[in-house]
Amino acid sequence: MNTAISANMPSPFLTDRRGFLSHMAGAGFGMLGLSTVSETRAAMVDTHPLAPRSPQFTPRAKRVLHIFANGGPSAVDTFDHKPALAKYAGRPLPTHYNTDNPTAGAMPSPFVFKRYGESGLASSELFADLAAAHADDLCLIRSLYTDTPIHEASLRMMNTGSLVVPRPSLGSWVTWGLGTENRNLPGYVSLVPSGLPFIGEDNWKSSFLPNVFQGTYVATNREAGKPLIDNLTNPRLTRETQTRQMSLVAKMNARHFERNTDYPELASSIHNYQTAFRMQVEATDAFDISKEPESVRKMYGDTPNGRQLLVARRLLERGVRFVQAWHGPEQPWDSHKDLEKNHRRLAKESSQGITALLTDLKSLGLLEDTLVIWGGEFGRTPLAQIEPGKAGNTGGRDHNPFGFTMWMAGGGVKGGTTYGATDDFGFKAVENRVHVHDLHATILHLLGFDHERMTYHHAGRDFRLTDVHGHVIREVLA
């Protein structure tokens, strides 16, 4: 029988005063000695907020990798072939569609499509290598839709299930529900090549969930061979000296917590501080891809995106529960002009690494219980965009929230499957429509949770990732 997960229930998510002080004054100090991290891990099961926890029912997936194609890739140029666009090239489509910006008529895809694998999955040349290697592993959802064409709101919806008000991110909900299998690393890591996407840290924040469940931001635009995280090692203090310092800080924090037990955020902050110290050993190893065989590094490609996905795999196999790997945001998939040139470049940057990732996960036996997701916050129209105030076709496409494509692989989804459809021109989802809430409900189901019963009490009401919406897409389950 399923049981609801609620913040009102006795739970190891937030330890009580006695448990926390016991951890800090006893086993907790042992953890501060880096040589004894493994010896004391078992002692933390009942007190650490990130301790592994069982879901409501048997899961198909144990961990998640969300590859975020920031900016909105075009479905009709990647995985949703629409040959009917050629008939209306440069002309209005026979059906009226609402769009805020002027258009230059229909714009056929400049890319060649082919079918791959036993499933006959269709893909454009942009992801030909991915489709050739993994067509029968991919589950395409071609009928996604969201509520707005605005980047900020759509990013918030895709990452948190909320259009306007900041809410806990998908990764925070997952980590809150399942904990992590390696408490010397964050439970949730967000890898971003450089800078921040629209709405910044709201994409991976925990909001009203304890802050120990928010994503740890890591910029990955470093040159090959350079560490991805600064200041992991102290050039002036030995490990023994740092351990003594942290032991003193732990005692002071325990006394402070004893006087402020009504603030669960304090316990989370102290745990985060300890995790940061323990990461000196674990993160140094996890983020060092030079330890991988040359053949593996070559398979992923010596590019920022390839190295980022290799880091993501190393984090997943070390027990990190949720990893988000962003493609962008400095040069995202937001191709309002020169789409052929920009989408070709973006696919070249990412396709090799994604193909290698799925191949690698399969060879390591990890794909079966790792859910991999690819897609953006919305799609792009089948119409050519005209730049306001200027004549001529920009060769780009505007935002399209009415119908777009994402894919999933591994983690209990039915590979070689295409679910849902857009109209003949790829503008609007018309068959088996899937809202973002439905996608979130399906992800939680694969992880062993009933999205309607996974709630957190805050500000006088029970909240959930899917708000009051969402249905599991059972047709895509293996």
ROKEVEX-38986 format. One line per 10 residues: number of its first residue (from 1); their letters; for each residue x, y, z of C-alpha. Coordinates in steps of 0.02 Angstrom, whole numbers, plus 50000, padded with zeros to 5 digits. Each point is the difference from the previous one (the first is absolute). Example, Ala and Ser with C-alpha at 12.3 -4.5 7.8 and 13.67 -1.06 7.14 Angstrom:
1> as> 50615 49775 50390 | 50069 50172 49967
end
This chain:
1> mntaisanmp> 50000 50000 50000 | 50068 50170 49952 | 50031 50125 50138 | 50006 50186 49981 | 50164 50090 50027 | 49964 50154 50102 | 50100 50124 50101 | 49876 49969 50142 | 50059 49820 50023 | 50146 49950 50112
11> spfltdrrgf> 50141 49995 49878 | 50189 49994 49986 | 49987 50145 49878 | 50017 50120 50145 | 50086 49932 50154 | 49947 50049 50175 | 50107 50094 50126 | 50063 49845 50091 | 50041 49909 49839 | 50090 50148 49927
21> lshmagagfg> 50102 50035 50156 | 50044 49816 50013 | 50060 50004 49821 | 50099 50159 50024 | 50079 49954 50166 | 50028 49816 49965 | 49997 49917 49831 | 50000 50169 49915 | 50176 50042 50059 | 50058 49834 49931
31> mlglstvset> 49939 50053 49830 | 50104 50156 50010 | 50156 49893 50001 | 50015 49963 49816 | 50085 49834 50034 | 49845 49937 50089 | 49864 50056 49879 | 49960 49823 49940 | 50003 49929 50177 | 49868 50118 50065
41> raamvdthpl> 49883 50003 49850 | 49886 49869 50079 | 49983 50103 50159 | 49924 50142 49899 | 49852 49903 49928 | 49877 50057 50134 | 50057 50180 50017 | 50065 50065 49834 | 49865 50088 49896 | 50075 49927 49840
51> aprspqftpr> 50004 49820 50063 | 49928 49878 49870 | 49813 49970 50018 | 49879 49878 49921 | 49865 50067 49884 | 49815 49959 50016 | 50008 49851 49881 | 50129 49902 49903 | 50087 50122 49881 | 50063 49970 49824
61> akrvlhifan> 50129 50140 50012 | 50119 50040 50142 | 50080 50158 49931 | 49966 50135 49870 | 50104 50093 49871 | 49908 50147 49923 | 50090 50067 49845 | 49923 50173 49980 | 50004 50070 49823 | 49983 50180 50059
71> ggpsavdtfd> 49906 50120 49888 | 49882 49881 49910 | 50059 49884 49861 | 49891 49986 49845 | 49903 49837 49992 | 49971 50010 49813 | 50189 50010 49975 | 50048 49860 50121 | 49875 49860 50037 | 49830 50049 49927
81> hkpalakyag> 50008 49989 49810 | 49869 50107 49911 | 50018 49982 49810 | 49836 50096 49974 | 50094 50161 50038 | 50087 49990 49830 | 49833 50021 49911 | 49970 50166 50086 | 50178 50066 50003 | 49997 50190 50016
91> rplpthyntd> 49810 50003 50004 | 49871 50008 50141 | 49945 49833 50068 | 49820 49948 49963 | 49956 50005 50185 | 50010 50158 50104 | 50122 49997 50145 | 50021 50133 50132 | 50172 50077 49998 | 50050 50169 50069
101> nptagampsp> 50134 50035 49869 | 49988 50021 49811 | 50053 49849 49898 | 50063 49966 49824 | 49890 49847 49979 | 50040 49817 50020 | 50182 49951 50015 | 50043 49820 49952 | 50140 49918 50096 | 50169 50017 49913
111> fvfkrygesg> 50054 49834 50075 | 49981 49824 49930 | 49897 49876 50101 | 50024 49812 50005 | 49932 49854 50099 | 50111 49899 50116 | 49999 49836 50096 | 49871 49863 50005 | 49875 50127 50065 | 50020 50111 49847
121> lasselfadl> 50023 50154 50109 | 50012 50158 49894 | 50142 50123 50029 | 50078 50139 49901 | 50182 49998 49951 | 50035 50111 50151 | 49990 49849 50114 | 50039 49864 49875 | 50138 49923 50105 | 49889 49996 50154
131> aaahaddlcl> 49855 49921 49904 | 50112 49875 49912 | 50070 49938 50166 | 49848 50017 50114 | 49838 50014 49901 | 49930 49849 50091 | 50047 50072 50170 | 49912 50167 49975 | 49820 50038 50046 | 49945 50153 49903
141> irslytdtpi> 49857 50105 50067 | 49945 50109 49854 | 49846 50078 50078 | 50065 50104 50144 | 49926 50170 50034 | 50021 50136 50131 | 49908 50158 50051 | 50103 50144 49933 | 50126 50046 49865 | 50105 50102 50123
151> heaslrmmnt> 50170 49929 50046 | 49994 50047 50184 | 49827 49928 50034 | 50029 49844 49894 | 50166 49964 50085 | 49915 50016 50168 | 49861 49884 49943 | 50118 49867 49931 | 50113 50004 50152 | 49878 50033 50142
161> gslvvprpsl> 49823 49972 49937 | 49955 50182 50033 | 49983 50142 49875 | 50030 50151 50110 | 50029 49962 50184 | 50168 49919 50041 | 49971 49822 50058 | 50114 49852 50039 | 50085 49933 49845 | 49972 49825 49933
171> gswvtwglgt> 50174 49950 50059 | 49963 50065 50175 | 49838 49900 50011 | 50091 49843 49942 | 50143 50024 50123 | 49878 50039 50141 | 49907 49839 49962 | 50147 49883 49973 | 50151 50077 50084 | 50167 49956 49921
181> enrnlpgyvs> 50117 49852 50000 | 50158 50102 50030 | 49995 50129 50138 | 50175 50061 49959 | 49927 50077 49843 | 49845 50109 49976 | 49842 49901 49964 | 49956 50116 49857 | 50125 50081 49881 | 49965 50124 49860
191> lvpsglpfig> 50138 50009 49870 | 49997 50161 49897 | 50132 50041 49869 | 50011 50184 50046 | 49897 50138 50074 | 49820 49972 50052 | 49842 49964 49898 | 49845 50109 50014 | 49931 50004 50180 | 50172 49943 50057
201> ednwkssflp> 50006 49895 50157 | 49810 49987 50007 | 50023 49857 49875 | 50078 49889 50134 | 49951 50078 50167 | 49908 49906 50137 | 49884 50146 50042 | 49900 49951 50156 | 50082 49828 50011 | 50153 50001 50114
211> nvfqgtyvat> 50148 50076 49909 | 50102 49840 50015 | 49894 49938 49852 | 50040 50141 49880 | 50114 49972 49850 | 50186 50035 50011 | 50050 50111 49854 | 50162 49954 49912 | 50068 50100 49852 | 50078 49879 49876
221> nreagkplid> 50078 50118 49871 | 50177 49961 50057 | 50144 49952 49890 | 50042 49816 49992 | 50104 49945 50148 | 49945 50143 50114 | 49890 49963 50154 | 49816 50040 49983 | 49982 50055 50182 | 50111 50134 50074
231> nltnprltre> 50076 49995 50173 | 49976 49814 50032 | 50174 49992 50072 | 50081 50122 50122 | 50177 50045 49949 | 50048 50058 50176 | 49917 49878 50121 | 50028 49815 50016 | 49853 49880 50005 | 50030 49968 50185
241> tqtrqmslva> 49996 50186 50040 | 49840 50023 49902 | 49922 49852 50090 | 50038 50078 50169 | 49926 50165 49942 | 49842 49914 49938 | 49985 49905 50164 | 49999 50166 50094 | 49874 50074 49877 | 49890 49846 50022
251> kmnarhfern> 49998 50023 50189 | 49954 50184 49981 | 49865 49957 49874 | 49927 49868 50116 | 49987 50127 50142 | 49922 50127 49882 | 49875 49871 49937 | 49953 49953 50180 | 49945 50179 50028 | 49909 50012 49832
261> tdypelassi> 49911 49833 49976 | 49848 50083 49920 | 50097 50036 49841 | 50018 49844 49890 | 50094 50107 49873 | 50143 50009 50125 | 50021 49811 50003 | 50003 49998 49809 | 50130 50138 49994 | 50112 49909 50123
271> hnyqtafrmq> 49985 49839 49900 | 50043 50096 49841 | 50154 50072 50086 | 50058 49826 50050 | 49966 49933 49825 | 50105 50139 49924 | 50147 49947 50108 | 49981 49814 49962 | 49991 50041 49814 | 50186 50038 50004
281> veatdafdis> 50031 49814 49977 | 49846 49937 49908 | 49974 50145 49878 | 50182 50009 49955 | 49983 49823 49935 | 49825 50013 49926 | 50036 50155 49895 | 50171 49942 49940 | 49965 49922 49830 | 50187 49976 49969
291> kepesvrkmy> 49979 49839 50100 | 49891 49930 49861 | 50083 49893 49864 | 50051 50100 49847 | 49880 49897 49895 | 49853 50056 50108 | 50050 50183 49995 | 50019 49989 49811 | 49827 49920 49986 | 49919 50148 50090
301> gdtpngrqll> 50104 50129 49906 | 50121 50132 50061 | 49869 50138 50007 | 49917 50091 50146 | 49839 49903 49973 | 50086 49832 49981 | 50102 50026 50157 | 49846 50059 50094 | 49903 49842 49956 | 50146 49892 50052
311> varrllergv> 50002 50089 50168 | 49812 49970 50011 | 50025 49813 49976 | 50136 49997 50134 | 49884 50089 50122 | 49857 49880 49965 | 50105 49845 50026 | 50063 50072 50166 | 49825 50014 50069 | 49944 50178 49958
321> rfvqawhgpe> 49812 49987 49983 | 49959 50138 49875 | 50116 50082 49874 | 49948 50136 49880 | 50117 50036 49855 | 49961 50163 49911 | 50042 50031 49818 | 50015 50189 49993 | 49959 50127 50063 | 50122 50121 49915
331> qpwdshkdle> 49960 49929 49827 | 49836 49908 50025 | 49880 49914 49879 | 49902 50163 49988 | 50022 50016 49811 | 49896 50150 49949 | 50112 50019 49848 | 50125 49894 49902 | 49922 49841 50069 | 50086 49885 49878
341> knhrrlakes> 50172 50063 50050 | 49964 50012 50186 | 49907 49836 50022 | 50134 49909 49902 | 50134 50072 50115 | 49900 49960 50158 | 49966 49822 49945 | 50183 49975 49958 | 50047 50060 50174 | 49882 49880 50087
351> sqgitalltd> 49960 49848 49894 | 50167 49910 50020 | 49999 50019 50189 | 49818 49944 50017 | 50032 49848 49890 | 50154 49955 50101 | 49906 50025 50163 | 49862 49876 49955 | 50128 49877 49933 | 50103 50017 50158
361> lkslglledt> 49852 49982 50118 | 49946 49841 49908 | 50173 49924 50008 | 50011 50035 50187 | 49827 49928 50032 | 49936 50168 50061 | 49876 50047 49863 | 49872 49875 50062 | 49970 50098 50160 | 50058 50173 49945
371> lviwggefgr> 49867 50112 49922 | 50075 50114 49866 | 49895 50146 49937 | 50038 50121 49856 | 49907 50156 49947 | 49972 50186 50025 | 49870 50111 50080 | 49895 50007 49840 | 50019 49978 49812 | 50002 50109 49846
381> tplaqiepgk> 49869 50044 49870 | 49995 49925 49824 | 49995 50179 49935 | 50146 50109 49947 | 50023 50151 50110 | 50016 50180 49940 | 50101 50119 50105 | 49885 50145 50054 | 50034 50159 49903 | 50105 49912 49868
391> agntggrdhn> 49959 49918 49836 | 50043 49823 49957 | 50001 49828 50076 | 50119 49976 50147 | 50015 49814 49966 | 49947 49968 50180 | 49847 49943 50097 | 49905 50078 50145 | 49953 49918 50166 | 49866 49866 49995
401> pfgftmwmag> 49917 49940 50163 | 49858 49910 49909 | 50094 49844 49943 | 50179 49941 50022 | 50105 49843 50023 | 50102 49926 50141 | 50073 49826 50020 | 50036 49884 50144 | 50109 49845 50010 | 50035 49865 50129
411> ggvkggttyg> 49923 49999 50173 | 49846 49899 49957 | 49941 50089 49842 | 49953 49906 49842 | 50143 50022 49877 | 49968 50014 49814 | 49832 50084 50036 | 49923 50156 49927 | 49855 50071 50101 | 49880 50137 49949
421> atddfgfkav> 50000 50110 49845 | 49988 50179 49942 | 49897 50058 49853 | 50061 49982 49820 | 50111 50153 50019 | 50072 49970 50173 | 49918 50150 50081 | 49878 49928 50127 | 49989 49837 50097 | 49840 49913 49943
431> enrvhvhdlh> 50018 49816 50047 | 50033 49937 50178 | 50046 50173 50060 | 50125 50005 50144 | 50011 50150 50115 | 50158 50033 50101 | 49903 49946 50155 | 49970 49831 49917 | 50186 49984 49963 | 50041 50036 50182
441> atilhllgfd> 49870 49875 50061 | 50077 49868 49888 | 50177 50036 50060 | 49946 49984 50182 | 49908 49839 49960 | 50157 49924 49924 | 50091 50046 50162 | 49870 49913 50106 | 49885 50144 50051 | 49817 50039 49979
451> hermtyhhag> 50008 50184 49954 | 49833 50033 50085 | 50061 49930 50166 | 50174 50077 50002 | 49961 50160 50095 | 50086 50128 50110 | 49902 50107 50124 | 50043 50184 49984 | 49907 50163 50036 | 49843 49910 50053
461> rdfrltdvhg> 49979 49880 49854 | 50075 49843 49925 | 50106 50033 49846 | 50055 49879 49866 | 50106 50013 49843 | 49849 49980 49886 | 49889 50120 50100 | 49822 49935 49968 | 50037 49932 49826 | 50093 49861 49912
471> hvirevla> 49972 49823 49937 | 50126 49859 49980 | 50032 49958 49817 | 49983 49813 50021 | 50021 49963 49814 | 50185 50045 50010 | 50037 49885 50147 | 50094 49839 49961
end
